[in-house]
Amino acid sequence: MALKSSNNSFFNKKNYYSSIIFIFFFNFLITAQNETNPWLFFVGTNAVDTFPTGGIGAGDLFEEFSNLDHWNIAPYPSTIGVKKYIDAGFSFGTRFSLNKITSYGEKIASDNYYNVDGVITYNLGKVFNSMSFMSFLEIGGGYVIFDEQGAGYFNLGAGIEYWFGEKKKTAIILESLYKNTGETYAIKHFQHMIGLAFLFGGEPDTDGDGILDKDDNCPEIPGLATFNGCPDTDGDGIQDSQDDCPQIPGLIQYNGCPDTDGDGIPDKDDVCPEVPGLVKFSGCPDTDGDGIQDSEDKCPEVFGLIENEGCPKMTEKVKDRLEKIEQLILFETDQDILTEEALISLEEVYSILIQYPNLNIIVEGHTDDTGGVNYNQELSEKRVATVLRFLIKRGISSSKIKSAAYGETRPLRTNSTSEGRRYNRRVQFNINE
């Protein structure tokens, strides 16, 4: 082992970093080693560090582990290896490295380095929940020659793989190994490696879903083992070939199609997919149960007749009652406040309007001739407004009601008597079907 000064630029840091940049910017296609791609070929460069080993003339174990000044770096392809995937994450292989030792810690040297290893690798799986980064542990043994002196070694290491690309056949691998020996004359050391790994061999898996083509019923489309390699795009447990709605999660009883409103009619056959409905109306509802679907029913919430477009037909008895009520919405002189009697009459009008929602309503306001014409016109408008507020507050839509105010111009009886004027101070309804 010769120790001497060396200024060989071939081993300086500049060449080291240049080689790293070259490796990272190479064009890659990457995947993890498995039974589909069982063979892995590795080529890269290595660095040897004898300092952080706890040996003679060195620092304590892991002391200045990342100090590049102690690294003997071969900035050229200096490591090759091959591994074969076996099962359950384990791979077996061999690796050969060479290097030039220019320093042992702080001591300058110029020694050749040769190393051959047998390796056992265990894949720990993905890192950072990423399918691109994989980690692994490695144990093994080998033979190392420093200059002309060789010895057997036990190896323990760990590394990380970065896989990318569509076909996933190549990776960047970083690994560190601790090499220990029982020989007192031999030198304990760390060996670090970086390089490219290429997958080859094995049976084809055209779609890259982890299922070999020979076992894949859909070899050109990524799928699931559950369906022998065929896809379930919407993840509803029904493979696409048997799914009538392969892009939307659905139910088995509807061949993979959803039933959003739960009415027993799948959405693809449901004209009203978000509202529970009936089969005879293609999934649309008939809220009042009169045999007319809501979209064609002018009174969808009230049981009606087909001949009346889903609305009930007003009986003669109801018509007669309405005519009597029209004469009972009366007001005191110069007032627009509802009397107790008027409130009772309006409640009855409201109940009729609810039963017959298709009625056309006009609310008319009137006064007697007491006071001026303009004043009476305004008073009739106020009386109409009072009645409208009552009905709308009870739930009658304003869109169903029209209004008119006539002041003193349309008396129901003579204004020459107090009784006649009483009946002229009114609000009356014109209601028609």
C-alpha positions as CSV (number, residue, x, y, z in Angstrom):
1,M,0.0,0.0,0.0
2,A,1.7,3.2,-1.2
3,L,0.9,6.5,0.5
4,K,1.9,9.6,-1.5
5,S,0.8,13.0,-2.6
6,S,-1.4,13.2,-5.7
7,N,-2.8,16.1,-7.7
8,N,-4.5,13.9,-10.3
9,S,-7.5,16.0,-11.5
10,F,-9.2,12.9,-12.7
11,F,-10.3,12.2,-9.2
12,N,-11.2,15.8,-8.2
13,K,-14.7,17.0,-7.1
14,K,-15.3,18.7,-10.4
15,N,-15.2,15.4,-12.3
16,Y,-17.4,13.8,-9.6
17,Y,-20.2,16.4,-9.9
18,S,-20.0,16.3,-13.7
19,S,-20.6,12.6,-13.7
20,I,-23.6,13.0,-11.3
21,I,-25.2,15.6,-13.6
22,F,-24.7,13.3,-16.6
23,I,-26.4,10.5,-14.9
24,F,-29.4,12.5,-13.7
25,F,-30.1,14.1,-17.1
26,F,-29.9,10.9,-19.1
27,N,-33.2,9.8,-20.9
28,F,-34.9,7.2,-18.8
29,L,-37.8,4.6,-18.8
30,I,-38.4,3.1,-15.4
31,T,-40.2,0.4,-13.2
32,A,-39.6,-1.7,-10.1
33,Q,-38.0,-5.1,-10.3
34,N,-40.6,-7.9,-9.9
35,E,-41.7,-11.2,-11.3
36,T,-42.8,-9.4,-14.5
37,N,-39.4,-7.8,-15.0
38,P,-37.1,-10.2,-13.0
39,W,-33.6,-9.2,-14.3
40,L,-31.9,-6.0,-13.4
41,F,-28.6,-4.8,-14.8
42,F,-26.8,-2.0,-13.0
43,V,-24.0,0.3,-14.3
44,G,-22.6,3.3,-12.4
45,T,-19.8,4.8,-10.4
46,N,-18.6,4.3,-6.9
47,A,-16.8,6.0,-4.1
48,V,-14.8,4.4,-1.3
49,D,-14.3,6.0,2.2
50,T,-12.1,4.5,4.9
51,F,-12.4,7.3,7.4
52,P,-15.8,6.9,9.3
53,T,-15.2,3.2,10.2
54,G,-13.8,3.2,13.7
55,G,-10.6,1.5,12.4
56,I,-7.0,2.2,13.0
57,G,-6.0,5.8,11.8
58,A,-9.7,6.6,11.1
59,G,-12.5,8.4,12.8
60,D,-15.3,6.9,14.9
61,L,-18.0,4.9,13.1
62,F,-20.0,7.3,10.9
63,E,-17.8,10.3,11.9
64,E,-17.7,12.8,9.0
65,F,-19.7,10.3,7.0
66,S,-20.6,12.9,4.4
67,N,-17.2,14.6,4.2
68,L,-16.4,14.3,0.5
69,D,-12.7,15.1,1.2
70,H,-12.4,11.6,2.4
71,W,-14.2,10.0,-0.6
72,N,-12.2,8.2,-3.2
73,I,-14.4,8.8,-6.2
74,A,-14.3,7.0,-9.5
75,P,-16.0,9.5,-11.9
76,Y,-16.3,7.0,-14.7
77,P,-18.4,3.8,-15.0
78,S,-16.8,1.7,-12.4
79,T,-19.5,-0.6,-11.0
80,I,-21.5,-3.2,-12.9
81,G,-23.9,-5.7,-11.5
82,V,-26.9,-8.0,-12.2
83,K,-29.7,-9.2,-10.0
84,K,-32.6,-11.7,-10.4
85,Y,-35.9,-11.3,-8.7
86,I,-36.9,-14.4,-6.7
87,D,-40.1,-13.8,-4.7
88,A,-41.7,-11.8,-1.9
89,G,-39.5,-8.7,-2.5
90,F,-36.1,-10.6,-2.5
91,S,-33.5,-10.5,-5.3
92,F,-30.1,-12.2,-5.6
93,G,-27.2,-11.1,-7.6
94,T,-23.6,-10.2,-8.1
95,R,-21.6,-7.0,-8.5
96,F,-18.1,-5.9,-9.5
97,S,-16.4,-2.6,-8.8
98,L,-13.0,-0.9,-9.3
99,N,-11.6,2.3,-8.0
100,K,-8.4,4.3,-7.3
101,I,-7.7,5.0,-3.7
102,T,-6.1,8.5,-3.5
103,S,-6.4,8.9,0.3
104,Y,-7.0,6.9,3.5
105,G,-8.7,9.6,5.6
106,E,-6.1,12.4,5.8
107,K,-3.3,10.2,4.3
108,I,-2.5,10.5,0.6
109,A,-2.2,7.2,-1.4
110,S,-2.2,5.7,-4.9
111,D,-3.7,2.2,-4.6
112,N,-5.9,0.2,-7.0
113,Y,-9.2,-1.1,-5.6
114,Y,-11.1,-4.2,-6.8
115,N,-14.3,-5.7,-5.4
116,V,-16.6,-8.5,-6.2
117,D,-19.8,-9.1,-4.2
118,G,-22.7,-11.5,-3.9
119,V,-25.8,-9.6,-2.8
120,I,-29.2,-10.3,-1.3
121,T,-31.7,-7.4,-1.8
122,Y,-35.0,-6.9,0.0
123,N,-37.4,-4.3,-1.5
124,L,-39.0,-2.2,1.3
125,G,-41.6,-0.7,-1.0
126,K,-42.6,2.9,-1.9
127,V,-41.2,6.0,-0.1
128,F,-43.2,9.2,0.6
129,N,-46.3,7.3,-0.7
130,S,-44.9,7.6,-4.2
131,M,-44.8,4.9,-6.8
132,S,-41.6,6.5,-8.2
133,F,-39.4,6.2,-5.1
134,M,-38.6,2.7,-3.8
135,S,-36.3,1.8,-0.9
136,F,-34.3,-1.4,-0.2
137,L,-32.0,-3.2,2.2
138,E,-29.0,-5.3,1.1
139,I,-26.8,-7.9,2.8
140,G,-24.1,-10.0,1.3
141,G,-20.4,-10.7,1.1
142,G,-17.5,-10.5,-1.2
143,Y,-13.8,-10.1,-1.8
144,V,-11.9,-6.8,-1.8
145,I,-8.4,-6.1,-3.0
146,F,-6.6,-2.9,-1.8
147,D,-3.6,-2.6,-4.1
148,E,-2.3,-6.2,-4.0
149,Q,-3.8,-7.2,-0.6
150,G,-7.2,-9.0,-0.6
151,A,-9.7,-10.2,2.1
152,G,-13.2,-11.5,2.5
153,Y,-15.9,-9.0,3.6
154,F,-19.4,-8.9,5.0
155,N,-21.6,-6.2,3.6
156,L,-24.6,-4.4,5.0
157,G,-26.3,-1.5,3.1
158,A,-29.4,0.4,2.1
159,G,-30.5,2.4,-0.9
160,I,-33.2,4.2,-2.8
161,E,-34.4,3.8,-6.4
162,Y,-36.1,6.5,-8.5
163,W,-38.3,4.9,-11.2
164,F,-40.0,6.9,-13.9
165,G,-41.2,6.8,-17.5
166,E,-44.2,5.3,-19.2
167,K,-42.8,1.7,-19.6
168,K,-40.8,1.9,-16.3
169,K,-37.8,-0.1,-17.3
170,T,-34.9,2.0,-16.0
171,A,-34.0,3.6,-12.7
172,I,-31.5,5.9,-10.9
173,I,-30.2,4.0,-7.9
174,L,-28.3,5.5,-4.9
175,E,-26.8,3.0,-2.4
176,S,-24.4,3.0,0.6
177,L,-22.7,-0.2,1.9
178,Y,-20.7,-0.8,5.1
179,K,-18.0,-3.4,4.4
180,N,-16.5,-5.1,7.5
181,T,-13.9,-7.9,7.7
182,G,-12.5,-10.2,10.3
183,E,-9.0,-9.9,8.9
184,T,-6.8,-7.6,11.1
185,Y,-4.8,-6.5,8.1
186,A,-7.7,-5.5,6.0
187,I,-9.4,-2.1,5.9
188,K,-13.0,-1.5,6.9
189,H,-14.7,0.9,4.6
190,F,-17.9,2.4,3.2
191,Q,-18.7,2.1,-0.5
192,H,-21.3,4.5,-2.1
193,M,-22.7,3.9,-5.6
194,I,-24.9,5.8,-8.0
195,G,-25.9,4.6,-11.4
196,L,-28.6,3.4,-13.8
197,A,-30.5,0.1,-13.6
198,F,-32.2,-1.5,-16.5
199,L,-34.9,-4.2,-16.4
200,F,-35.1,-7.0,-18.8
201,G,-36.3,-10.5,-19.2
202,G,-39.5,-12.1,-18.0
203,E,-42.7,-12.6,-19.8
204,P,-44.4,-9.6,-21.5
205,D,-46.9,-7.3,-19.7
206,T,-47.9,-5.0,-22.5
207,D,-50.2,-2.8,-20.5
208,G,-47.9,-2.6,-17.5
209,D,-50.6,-3.5,-15.0
210,G,-48.5,-6.2,-13.3
211,I,-50.4,-9.1,-14.9
212,L,-48.5,-11.0,-17.6
213,D,-50.1,-11.1,-21.0
214,K,-50.6,-14.9,-20.8
215,D,-52.8,-14.4,-17.8
216,D,-54.3,-11.0,-18.9
217,N,-57.8,-11.1,-20.5
218,C,-57.2,-7.4,-21.5
219,P,-53.5,-7.4,-22.3
220,E,-53.4,-3.9,-23.9
221,I,-55.5,-2.1,-21.3
222,P,-54.3,-1.7,-17.6
223,G,-56.6,-3.6,-15.3
224,L,-57.0,-5.4,-12.0
225,A,-56.0,-8.9,-10.9
226,T,-59.6,-9.3,-9.7
227,F,-60.8,-9.2,-13.3
228,N,-57.9,-11.1,-14.8
229,G,-56.3,-7.9,-16.0
230,C,-59.4,-6.1,-17.3
231,P,-60.3,-2.6,-16.1
232,D,-63.0,-1.3,-13.8
233,T,-62.7,2.4,-14.7
234,D,-65.3,3.7,-12.3
235,G,-64.2,1.5,-9.4
236,D,-67.7,0.1,-8.7
237,G,-66.6,-3.5,-8.6
238,I,-68.0,-4.3,-12.1
239,Q,-65.5,-4.7,-14.9
240,D,-66.0,-2.4,-17.9
241,S,-67.0,-5.1,-20.3
242,Q,-70.0,-6.0,-18.1
243,D,-70.7,-2.4,-17.0
244,D,-73.4,-0.5,-18.9
245,C,-72.1,2.7,-17.4
246,P,-68.3,2.1,-17.2
247,Q,-67.4,5.8,-16.5
248,I,-69.9,6.3,-13.6
249,P,-70.0,4.2,-10.3
250,G,-73.1,2.2,-10.2
251,L,-74.9,-0.8,-8.8
252,I,-74.6,-4.5,-9.6
253,Q,-78.4,-4.9,-10.0
254,Y,-78.4,-2.2,-12.7
255,N,-75.3,-3.6,-14.5
256,G,-73.1,-0.9,-13.1
257,C,-75.4,2.1,-13.7
258,P,-76.4,4.4,-10.8
259,D,-79.9,5.0,-9.5
260,T,-79.4,8.5,-8.0
261,D,-82.9,9.0,-6.7
262,G,-83.3,5.4,-5.5
263,D,-86.6,4.8,-7.3
264,G,-85.6,1.5,-8.8
265,I,-85.0,3.0,-12.3
266,P,-81.4,3.4,-13.3
267,D,-80.3,6.9,-14.3
268,K,-79.7,5.9,-18.0
269,D,-83.5,5.0,-18.3
270,D,-84.7,7.7,-15.9
271,V,-86.1,10.9,-17.4
272,C,-86.1,12.5,-13.9
273,P,-82.9,10.9,-12.4
274,E,-82.8,13.1,-9.3
275,V,-86.4,12.9,-8.2
276,P,-88.0,9.5,-7.2
277,G,-90.7,8.6,-9.7
278,L,-92.7,5.8,-11.3
279,V,-91.8,3.2,-14.0
280,K,-94.8,4.1,-16.1
281,F,-93.6,7.7,-16.3
282,S,-90.0,6.7,-17.1
283,G,-88.9,7.6,-13.6
284,C,-90.8,10.9,-13.2
285,P,-93.1,11.6,-10.3
286,D,-96.8,11.8,-9.9
287,T,-96.9,13.6,-6.5
288,D,-100.7,13.7,-6.1
289,G,-101.3,10.2,-7.4
290,D,-103.9,11.2,-9.9
291,G,-102.3,9.3,-12.8
292,I,-100.8,12.4,-14.4
293,Q,-97.1,13.0,-14.1
294,D,-96.1,16.2,-12.4
295,S,-94.5,17.7,-15.6
296,E,-97.9,17.5,-17.3
297,D,-100.1,18.2,-14.3
298,K,-101.2,21.8,-13.8
299,C,-102.1,20.9,-10.2
300,P,-99.3,18.5,-9.3
301,E,-100.0,18.6,-5.5
302,V,-103.8,18.3,-5.7
303,F,-105.6,15.2,-6.9
304,G,-107.3,16.1,-10.2
305,L,-108.9,14.9,-13.4
306,I,-107.2,13.9,-16.6
307,E,-109.8,15.9,-18.6
308,N,-109.0,19.0,-16.5
309,E,-105.2,18.6,-17.0
310,G,-104.7,17.2,-13.5
311,C,-106.8,19.8,-11.6
312,P,-110.0,19.1,-9.7
313,K,-113.3,20.3,-11.1
314,M,-115.2,22.8,-9.0
315,T,-118.7,21.6,-8.0
316,E,-121.8,23.7,-8.3
317,K,-122.1,23.7,-4.5
318,V,-118.6,25.3,-4.2
319,K,-119.5,27.9,-6.9
320,D,-122.6,28.9,-5.1
321,R,-120.7,29.3,-1.8
322,L,-118.1,31.5,-3.5
323,E,-120.8,33.8,-4.8
324,K,-122.1,34.2,-1.2
325,I,-118.6,34.8,0.2
326,E,-117.9,37.5,-2.4
327,Q,-120.5,39.6,-0.6
328,L,-119.1,39.1,2.9
329,I,-115.7,40.8,2.6
330,L,-116.9,44.1,3.9
331,F,-115.2,47.1,5.5
332,E,-116.2,49.9,7.9
333,T,-116.5,53.4,6.7
334,D,-113.2,55.0,5.7
335,Q,-111.3,51.8,6.8
336,D,-109.0,49.2,5.1
337,I,-108.8,46.9,8.2
338,L,-110.3,43.5,8.0
339,T,-113.3,42.9,10.3
340,E,-113.8,39.7,12.2
341,E,-116.5,38.7,9.8
342,A,-114.3,39.5,6.8
343,L,-111.5,37.3,8.3
344,I,-113.8,34.3,8.6
345,S,-114.9,34.8,4.9
346,L,-111.3,35.1,3.7
347,E,-110.3,31.8,5.5
348,E,-113.1,30.1,3.6
349,V,-111.9,31.7,0.3
350,Y,-108.3,30.5,1.1
351,S,-109.5,26.9,1.7
352,I,-111.2,26.9,-1.7
353,L,-108.2,28.3,-3.5
354,I,-106.0,25.6,-2.0
355,Q,-108.4,22.9,-3.2
356,Y,-108.6,24.3,-6.7
357,P,-105.1,25.8,-7.5
358,N,-106.0,26.2,-11.2
359,L,-108.6,28.9,-10.5
360,N,-108.1,32.3,-12.0
361,I,-108.5,35.0,-9.3
362,I,-109.2,38.7,-9.6
363,V,-109.4,40.7,-6.3
364,E,-111.5,43.8,-6.8
365,G,-111.7,46.7,-4.3
366,H,-114.7,49.1,-4.0
367,T,-116.0,51.9,-1.8
368,D,-119.3,53.8,-1.2
369,D,-119.6,57.4,-2.4
370,T,-118.7,59.0,0.9
371,G,-115.7,61.3,0.4
372,G,-114.1,62.5,-2.8
373,V,-113.6,60.4,-6.0
374,N,-109.8,60.4,-5.7
375,Y,-109.8,59.5,-2.1
376,N,-112.2,56.7,-2.7
377,Q,-110.0,55.3,-5.5
378,E,-107.0,55.2,-3.1
379,L,-109.1,53.6,-0.4
380,S,-110.2,50.8,-2.7
381,E,-106.6,50.2,-3.6
382,K,-105.7,49.9,0.1
383,R,-108.5,47.4,0.7
384,V,-107.3,45.2,-2.2
385,A,-103.8,45.3,-0.8
386,T,-105.0,44.3,2.6
387,V,-106.7,41.2,1.2
388,L,-103.7,40.3,-1.0
389,R,-101.3,40.4,2.0
390,F,-103.6,38.0,3.9
391,L,-103.7,35.4,1.0
392,I,-100.0,35.6,0.2
393,K,-99.1,35.3,3.9
394,R,-101.2,32.1,4.0
395,G,-99.3,30.6,1.0
396,I,-101.2,31.6,-2.1
397,S,-98.8,32.6,-4.9
398,S,-98.9,36.2,-5.9
399,S,-98.5,35.0,-9.5
400,K,-102.0,33.4,-9.4
401,I,-103.8,36.6,-8.3
402,K,-104.7,39.7,-10.2
403,S,-106.1,42.8,-8.7
404,A,-108.2,45.8,-9.6
405,A,-109.5,48.9,-7.7
406,Y,-112.7,50.8,-8.8
407,G,-113.3,53.3,-6.0
408,E,-117.0,54.3,-5.9
409,T,-117.6,53.6,-9.6
410,R,-119.2,50.1,-9.3
411,P,-121.7,50.1,-6.4
412,L,-123.4,46.8,-5.6
413,R,-126.4,48.6,-4.1
414,T,-127.7,52.1,-3.7
415,N,-125.6,54.6,-1.8
416,S,-128.7,56.5,-0.6
417,T,-129.1,54.2,2.4
418,S,-126.7,53.1,5.1
419,E,-127.4,49.5,4.3
420,G,-126.6,50.0,0.7
421,R,-123.4,51.9,1.4
422,R,-122.4,49.0,3.8
423,Y,-122.4,46.5,0.9
424,N,-120.6,48.9,-1.4
425,R,-117.6,49.1,1.0
426,R,-116.3,45.7,-0.1
427,V,-113.6,43.5,-1.7
428,Q,-115.0,40.9,-4.0
429,F,-113.5,38.0,-5.9
430,N,-114.0,37.1,-9.5
431,I,-113.0,33.5,-9.6
432,N,-113.1,31.4,-12.8
433,E,-111.8,28.0,-13.8
